[in-house]
Amino acid sequence: MNKPLTVTIPHQLGREEAKRRLVTGIGQARGYLETVASRIEEQWTGDRLDFHLVALAQAVSGRIDVLDDRVEMEVQLPWALGLLANKIKDRVQRQGTLMLEKKS
């Protein structure tokens, strides 16, 4: 089993605003994912999102925790996608940062 992919994205928005932006951003991403995913499940419990998706015969699951000053994400990747973990991490970090950038 691979080590989980972890991403921490700092922010200065406060928990509520960060969660609001993530909910919006994840909704948009869901639209893109539905074109390749056979199953997408997500469940918010307080400030934690648990998710599971199956895309291109690969199952991915994980969690996102929204905290006052950062968002922490942990994803369990299947072996095949684990080979691309660094590229996936970079993309998630970049997209997450864009969602959480403070607009002036």
C-alpha positions as CSV (number, residue, x, y, z in Angstrom):
1,M,0.0,0.0,0.0
2,N,1.2,3.5,-0.9
3,K,1.8,6.2,1.6
4,P,-1.1,8.7,1.5
5,L,-0.7,11.8,-0.5
6,T,-1.0,14.8,1.9
7,V,-1.4,18.5,1.0
8,T,-1.6,21.5,3.4
9,I,-2.7,24.8,2.0
10,P,-2.4,27.8,4.3
11,H,-5.0,30.6,4.1
12,Q,-6.0,33.8,5.8
13,L,-9.7,33.6,5.2
14,G,-11.0,32.0,8.4
15,R,-12.7,28.6,8.5
16,E,-16.2,29.7,7.2
17,E,-15.0,31.6,4.1
18,A,-12.4,28.9,3.3
19,K,-15.1,26.2,3.5
20,R,-17.5,28.3,1.3
21,R,-14.8,28.6,-1.4
22,L,-14.0,24.9,-1.3
23,V,-17.7,24.0,-1.5
24,T,-18.0,26.2,-4.6
25,G,-14.7,25.0,-6.2
26,I,-15.4,21.3,-5.5
27,G,-18.8,21.7,-7.1
28,Q,-17.2,23.0,-10.3
29,A,-14.6,20.2,-10.2
30,R,-17.4,17.7,-9.8
31,G,-18.7,18.8,-13.2
32,Y,-15.4,18.0,-14.9
33,L,-15.0,14.7,-13.0
34,E,-18.4,13.5,-14.0
35,T,-17.2,13.1,-17.5
36,V,-14.7,10.4,-16.5
37,A,-15.9,9.1,-13.2
38,S,-18.3,6.2,-12.8
39,R,-19.0,7.1,-9.2
40,I,-18.5,10.2,-7.0
41,E,-19.4,10.3,-3.4
42,E,-18.9,13.2,-1.0
43,Q,-20.1,13.8,2.6
44,W,-19.5,16.9,4.7
45,T,-19.5,16.4,8.4
46,G,-18.9,19.8,10.0
47,D,-15.7,21.1,8.5
48,R,-14.5,17.7,7.1
49,L,-15.3,16.4,3.6
50,D,-14.9,12.7,3.1
51,F,-14.8,11.7,-0.6
52,H,-14.6,8.6,-2.8
53,L,-14.5,8.4,-6.5
54,V,-14.0,5.8,-9.2
55,A,-12.6,7.1,-12.5
56,L,-11.0,5.2,-15.3
57,A,-11.3,2.0,-13.2
58,Q,-9.2,3.6,-10.4
59,A,-10.7,4.2,-6.9
60,V,-9.5,7.3,-5.0
61,S,-10.7,8.2,-1.5
62,G,-9.7,10.8,1.1
63,R,-10.6,13.7,3.3
64,I,-10.3,17.4,3.4
65,D,-10.3,19.2,6.8
66,V,-11.0,23.0,6.8
67,L,-9.2,24.7,9.7
68,D,-9.0,28.4,10.7
69,D,-5.6,29.0,8.9
70,R,-5.2,26.0,6.6
71,V,-6.8,23.2,4.7
72,E,-5.4,19.7,5.1
73,M,-6.0,17.1,2.5
74,E,-5.2,13.4,2.6
75,V,-5.8,11.2,-0.4
76,Q,-5.4,7.4,-0.7
77,L,-4.2,6.7,-4.3
78,P,-4.2,3.3,-6.0
79,W,-0.9,2.0,-7.0
80,A,-1.2,3.1,-10.6
81,L,-1.9,6.7,-9.6
82,G,0.6,6.6,-6.8
83,L,3.3,6.7,-9.5
84,L,2.0,10.1,-10.4
85,A,1.7,11.3,-6.8
86,N,4.1,14.2,-7.1
87,K,2.4,15.6,-10.2
88,I,-1.0,15.1,-8.6
89,K,0.1,16.8,-5.4
90,D,1.5,19.8,-7.3
91,R,-1.7,20.2,-9.2
92,V,-3.9,19.9,-6.1
93,Q,-1.7,22.4,-4.3
94,R,-1.9,24.9,-7.2
95,Q,-5.7,24.6,-7.6
96,G,-6.4,24.7,-3.9
97,T,-4.2,27.8,-3.5
98,L,-6.1,29.5,-6.3
99,M,-9.5,28.7,-4.6
100,L,-8.2,30.1,-1.3
101,E,-6.4,33.2,-2.4
102,K,-7.6,36.2,-0.7
103,K,-9.1,38.6,-3.2
104,S,-8.5,42.3,-2.4
